[in-house]
Each structure stands twice: as structure tokens, then as C-alpha cells.
Amino acid sequence: MVRTTMSVSVVLSILTLVTVYAVYLAGSDIPRLASPQGCRMSWMSPSYLLQSGFNTSWTPLANRYTLWLYREVGWEPNQPVGVPALFIPGSAGSSHQVRSIASSAARQYFSSPFVISNEFNGRRIKPVDFYAVDFNEDFSAFHGPTLDSQIAYTTAAIRYVLSRYPPDTQIIVMGHSMGGVVGAALLPSSNISTLITMSTPHTLPPVRFDSRIEEIYARNGRILLEDETPILSLCGGATDTLVSSESCVIPESHQSSSGLYRRTVFTSALQGTWTGVGHREMVWCHQVRWRVARAALELGGVVSAHDEAAARERILDRWLRDGLPVLDEESVELRNGTYETLSEGMQLVLKNPRGKRTYLLPMVPGTTKGPSTFVLYVSGGAVSGIAPHHAPDLRVSVQLCVLPTRAEGASPSLPTTCAPLPPTMLKLLPSPLPGRPFPLPNEGSDESEGVVLFEGEIPSDVQGWIGVSIIAGEKEGGGWVVGGFNRREIVKRDAVGLSDLILGTAYIPLTTAVEGLRTRVHIPRLPLNVLLVYRLLPRFPDSSSCADAIFPPLLMHVSHPSEVHYYSLRQDKPALLHSHTTAPYLPSLEFNSGHHGLNLTIYSYGYGCADPVELVLTLDWWGTLGRLGTRYPTTLLSFCVGIVSVVLFQAWRPGAQPQCVSQSLETFIRRVMPQLMAAAALFALLPLSYEWYLGLSGELGLLACFLAVFLVGLASGLVCLSWWVLRLLMWPLEFVGMRVAPSRRPEDSGLRRSTVFSMMFVSLFIFLFVPWQVAFLGCWIIQLLNCTGHPQDGRDKSRTPTAVDASTEAIPLRSQLEDEGSKQSTQDGVAAALSTVNTSRGTHPYALHQNEHILLFLTWLLPLTAPVLAVWVRTLMTAGYTTPFNGDHNVLKVLPVLWLVDYVGRGHVLDTRYVLYFFFLFFPPYSDRGPSLRHWGRMSPSWGFVTVGLVSFLMGGRWVYLVYDAANAQVAFLLFWDTATWYLT
């Protein structure tokens, strides 16, 4: 039996190791394959001035944290001379991370040392004085009280900074990662003008082991909903593997209130950036940092006025958004010699345009169903204010020229005035170079790159012309203009669903016979979930070559207004489509039910460069596995605790035979695990709330079932693997353990006086000095030594435990109510009594088995307490041994575990199999009705592990701290049960 047990658990452990390694590799490949990063390194000449005036007279936390002022060496004076801004680093972040943005702001404002740039000279804009708080790289993501301390310190820091400036001065706040959570918690505040966050998890804590972090997030949720301060969130997308970018999005529900400015921009959509950005890289990626710095400079120039808030919103939209509001365009008056009329059906193609001229493209009625669309591409120029940074002097505008009313019998004539055509889409598109990767590794896009896209709809009943007005310099600027009517209808595939991609491949033919500059594809039944990665491979005609194309095929994937991804379409390189619209444990971010599913658009133009004729779509299993690994580590940990709870319930249920942990795992793998997998698959299909279980609300259907089964199997393997690691650890410690905890006589189940005193001393020590997590770690170590002090299963069979041993004191057997007509109850009572006979330590096999089960249980509770231990150690190392550590001195959090380890360490065995007819213990007069009430009076404390398992499986993914609370309550219940039954019987 043992040999079979070892083989099954070892095989499952090996498979688990291989699977975990594969998930790790797949997750590591996501930034490289699905969202490659193209960032230019930033350079600076930094210096940091300690603000020694910000001392304990402002806040007691000044002994723990510090405040710094950044200065660019040789470019700006050491004293503050401009507008204040405060940078807040994230968890384990440094105040030095401010250097990239601050340096860019200084070098944009000054064209050379101490010389103001022409862009700002005469505009009454001051430089930005960047301050930064330093939190000693505390792990604030793990610990709510640490986050509260940072909020309190930053609040005082803002008061100190503003005391150095004229009255009514406001400060710009920037936060990276958890620093953005601190920044949001500072609101509402009349001292803060704008909040810009970078890679900040606004809606879901990245580490959910502390309920006090949930309280901070609940407060911040109300702030996002109600406060009037403009807030903009920058998200790095799939390249950010530390913070899930779906939690970076400020939900639409927070933007519905009138007058509130809430914006979320993914860096893949940010014009001029067009790349995913990693978590740490967000603060130094040049394509991002110079725009953040420019926005800060412009925000500093906003003076107090009635439209102050609106001015700030326009600045944020101008520099940190994919497009901006359209500028008011003037009507164009047509005069002889100033315009040119193209032939019907002809496209406008201009290379290196010069001078001033208007081109008229006649509209052909009846060629499309519904309104027709005019598409215009402009390279090296601007359309209604949209342009690359420092673009050449080329301005293009689009007008609608309608036939004027004329008298009956008069000949038709051209209009004399054309009105501006409002765009339905106006944005800057990337322009990848043919044959080169996009984005370029370590380089990315340049500020001067990009093609302006203009789309405008014309009603079907309107006749006339589309006017394209060109205003360019006389010098050759290298720009080009391409425009025309798009007559291609949208390609819609309602029959393609997720099940089709799970079982095979979808082929989507495209309409290329009809002339057009864009192709739209809509697949409404494909869900946009963060766990899914789709592989799209375009197929081109054999004769197609895009080496010399003006604008090679560019794929745009829009999953949300704030999230847009661009891919350069090539025959030999697939595009990995992904989204953050729907994610576990978060509400869906879908913005329009009519745009549900996969929405793709292909833009292109070039002689000899044909559009793709077909799209081959499959589910990328490797990418999906990687996304799974980054979204469910907390859920997997909760599942492991649930698996251990089920194992303990099976091992300690009434009537179960004493068995070691290996045998318990064997029983679980062979009998219980298949049933648990089936139940997990069924639960995955239920439309539960997004906060429960897997957080999918039954959206992914069959794939959710596979995911549930996969997590149960992986968690089971991790539990088996952990046991073999514990056995390996106990082997060299056995010799030490037998001497640290020598054999002793078993003691009474009641509490001894020395035990009470020791518990009081430990509780006082926890209450005053150390967090309770330290005591839990000590309990785990003691329990490990308790197990190593016993001979391992099967190695000490020299003695057979008996009811009364010569070297022990006999304890009276516990009473068992019995129906006179039944002998089974008597047999159960004798078995229970025999199992609870106290023998000397090391001779009772059930004591060893029970200790090992308890060790396994505590081992999987240890990761739930480890984060706070890391925070405590970090605080001691960086802030000193006398620094107070707020919170985590609740003795009740660890007292049951202390009692349990002491109890079993004194040689006692928990009688979890004992069946109690509790009704008759408290109401003896009714004992004659025992046979009729026995069916509901039967009870066992092992059922508490079922409760722990349910909490772990159903609630642990979102509220993992509840798992420890449930386990702690179960331990207290076990001890209360054992002690109470001993006294009562």
C-alpha cells in the first residue's frame, strides 16, 4: 500500500513540477510575444536634495521616511523656482525613480542650461519642481497599516512643500504602482490640482492577504466616484507582469457622474508610444516619460480661472490620450484656380505636397447601403490638430461640399463654399517600416513618426463632393496624403465562437475585390477575456510585395476605448490578440453591447501591396497558459488550502482508520479528487458573481470547466509535492528534533498552570513587540520539530499501543450513548476510546499521523502570513529596530494555533473521530428519546474542515485573507471540542 502511495504521489508531484515550470515559461513569454516592448532609454544628470526641514515637528513618521527635491545638475538652480509636483513610488519603489520624468521636464523647459526654450518663453509657464517621498522601499502592497503610514506621511509632505510656495498654490501628484493608490487616498484635497497614476492597480489589490488593504480600496473606490480632482491612469498592458492592467482601468461606472474627469490610457494606444510598457519601465520609458513631463509643464501654466478644471482636462487629453477634441475648422471658399476636381471613383494620392490647394472627390450615390465613409491618411502633417510631435509644416482639412439649390432648368454648378466634415474617427496611427519588427526593440517609435487617420461618414441622401484642402510650405517636407471613399462592407462572422477555436481553426475570407482603404472585421461571439490569447495569421496573394508600399497593412484591435493594439501584418508573423476587457474578480469593461466580441480594422495603401485575402484565427494555447499563470496564483494558493482541508476531513472523519499523510493523499487522489474535479467543472458553468470562485461568471463555458479541473489537479499536485518536501526536510532534522523536544509523559487535556503563564507571556510579547505572524512561524517550526521527534511511519513497530500501558497513566474512557439494540455504537465507542488512550510519546502511531496532518495544514497557511513577515523584516532592516510596527498585534489571530501546537506537543491526540450526541449531554431528561433524535444529534468537529474548504474554493480567490480566518476558527473549534468533551464526559 505504501509503495503504491509513493508512486502515485511522486508521479503527480513530478507532473506538477513540469506544469508549474511550463506556466512560468509561458508567462515569461507574454511580454516578448504578445506585447513586445519598444522603449528608448532615458538619460539624465540627477541630484537629490534632502528636505531636512521636514522633520518630526511635521509628522512622527519623519524618523522613518524622507522627502527629496530633484534637481537636474547644470540645468536648473538648486532652490525651487517653479510649480510643485510630488512623485510617490510604489511597493519596494525608490524616490530616485522620479529622475526620468523630472529630467525630461527640465530639459524640455530649458533648451540649454538656464535658457528657457522657445516653446515656453513668453507663455507664463514656470518649470516644475519635482519632489519625491522615499518609503525605504517598503512592501506597501502586502500590508494595509504600512500603506496607511505612507498616506499619513505624504499628506504631511504636501503641507510642508506648499508652505514654501505662495498661498493658494496647488501641487501635481504623480504615483507609480501602489504610489497611485496612496495618491488617490489623499483626495479629496484642495491642495491637489491633478492626479496622474502609472501602472496603478485601482480596482483590485495585487496582493489580497490583508483585509485592511481592502478597506483602503473601498475608500478609494468612493473617491474615484465622487471627487472632482482630474485623475488620469496610464496602463502598461500585457507587458506589465507585476500588476494586472485590467485593475489599472478606472471603470466606466466611475466616469458616469457629471463633471468628473476620469481617463484610462493604455500605452499601446498612447499616440507616439504604441507599445506595451513593463511595470518598472513605466517611469523611464522615454516615449511615456516625456509626455508625462510635458503634461506637468502645461498643467503648471494653468492660472486660476472659472474654467481651470476644463483647461486641465484639455491638457491631459492633448498630451496623454489617443487623440484629442477636434479643433474648430473654418469653411473653405472655392475660387477659380484654387481647387481641382478628380474623376469619379478616383483616389487622392499626393506625395510631397506644396502650396495651398483644394481637391474635390465626387460622391457616387447608391454605391453602398447606408452612409458612406471617407478615409484619409496624412503623413508628415496635421489634421484638425492631430499630428506627430514637431511635424513638418503641412496642414490638411476635410470639407463636405453640397450642391447649392438652383433654379429649374439651370445647369448644375460647383459649390462656392464647403463646410467642415465632422470626423467619426481622428487619431494618429503608427507607421511600421516594412520588414522590421514593430515596435523596434530598445528603440520604439520616434516623436515625429505617425500617420494621421481621418474617417467621416456621409449620409446616403447627400450629393456633392468631399473637399480636401492642403496648406503646405514650398520646401519639400517628405509628407504624403492619401484619401478616398471606402466601399467595403464590414466582414461579420456570427458563426465563429470560442468552442470552434478550442476544437479547431477559423478561416475568415476578406472582401478585397471592392476598392477601399480599410477593412473591418467583427466576430461577435468571441469573448474578450484577459485569459484568452488569439493567434491571427494573415494570408496574402502570392504576388503581393509591400517593400515599397506607402502605408503597409496595419491591423488595429480595439477592445475598449482606452485599449487599442496595433500590429504590422506580415505573411510570416502571426499577431497575438489579447484584451483586458473582462478579467477574473472584476466587472466587465465592455463599453458597447453592439461592439461585443472581436473588432479588427485593417488600414493600408500601396501600389503592388495587396490587402490580406484571408485571416486564419486560432486559440494560442501557450499564450493562454501564460495569462492563466499571472491571474490565478492567489486562487491556486486558496485551492491548496482547500485540498488540505478535504484531506484532513477524510482522514479525521468519524469511523476513519488512522493513517499517515501519504495514505491520506493516496485516498484523496484515487477517490476524492475525481469527484472534486467534477464538482469544480460544474461550478465553473454557474453564473456566479464575478467575485466568487474563478471570477468568470460562467463566461468561458467549456474552457472554464477545463480551467477548474486544471486548477484542482495542479493544487492537488502542489500539496503532494509540499509533503515530500516536508519529508525531505524532516529527515535531517529528526535527530535534532528528538533532542529539542525529548520524550515526556502525556498530560491532562486541561490547561496546566505553566501553560497558562506561557500563553500569557507570549500573548503579551505579541501585543507589545512582534506581529502575530512571527508567532505563527514559530508555531510552524515547533510543529515541524514535533514531527521530527517522532519516528516516521513504519519505522518504530517495536511496541504495540494498548489500552493500558505499564509506563502510562490510564485516562477514563469517554462515555458513549448507546441504543440497547445496537452493538455498533459500542464498538465505535471502544475504537474511539482506544485511539485516545495517552501513551508515551513516540509509541502511539495515531499521534504521529495527526501531528503530520497538522504540519501539512500549517504549512499551507504559512504563505498567507509570510507577506507581513517580509514587511516586518524589511521595516527592521531599513527603519531601525526601534521603529513601531503598526497593526498585526491581534493575539486572537494566532492564539488557537499556539494552543494547538502546545496541546499536541504535550503528547495529546485530538479526538476528532469522537461522535457526540450533544443534545443529551445538556438535556439529560430527554435521554429516553435518544433513538428517535439520534439521526440529527450526531456531530463531528471534522466537518469544520468542509467549511474551510468551501471558503477556500468559493471565496479564496478574491478574499484570500478569509481563508486564514476560517482555518483559525476551525483550529479553535477543534480545541474547544476536544477540551469540552473531555470535561463533559
Secondary structure, DSSP 8 states (H G I E B T S, - for coil): -HHHHHHHHHHHHHHHHHHHHHHHHHHHHHHHHTS----------EEEEE-TTS-TTT-GGGGT-EEEEEEETTTS-SS--SEEEEEE--TT--GGGGHHHHHHHHHHHEEETTEE-TTTTTTT---EEEEEEE-TT--GGG-HHHHHHHHHHHHHHHHHHHTTS-TT--EEEEEETHHHHHHHHT-S-TTEEEEEEES---SS-SS---HHHHHHHHHHHHHHHH--S-EEEEE-GGG--SS-GGGGS--GGGT-STT--EEEEETTTSTTT-S---TGGGGT-HHHHHHHHHHHHHHHT--S-TTHHHHHHHHHHHHSSSS--------EE--TTSEEE--TT--EEEES--EEEEEEEE--TTSSSS-EEEEEEEESSEETTB--TT--SEEEEEEEEE-----TT------SEEEE---SEEEEE----TTS-SS-TTT---TT--EEEEEEEE-TT--EEEEEEEEE-SS----EEEEEEE----EE-TT--HHHHHHS-EEEE---SS--SEEEEEETTS--BTT--EEEEEE--TT---TT-SEEEEEEEEEETTEEEEEE-BTTB-EEE---SB-TTS------GGG-SEEEEEEEE-TT----SEEEEEE-HHHHHHHHHHH-HHHHHHHHHHHHHHHHHHHHSTT-----HHHHHHHIIIIIHHHHHHHHHHHHHS---TTSTTSSTTTTTHHHHHHHHHHHHHHHHHHHHHHHHHHHHHHHHHHHHHHHS-------SS--HHHHHHHHHHHHHHHHTS-HHHHHHHHHHHHHHHHHHS--TTS--S----SS-TTS-----------TT-SHHHHHHHHHHHHT----TTS-HHHHHHHHHHHHHHHHHHHHHHHHHHHHHHHHHHH-TTS---S---GGGTHHHHHHHHHHHTT----TT----HHHHH-GGGGGGHHHHHHHH---GGGHHHHHHHHHHHTTTT-THHHHHHHHHHHHHHHHHHHHHHHH-
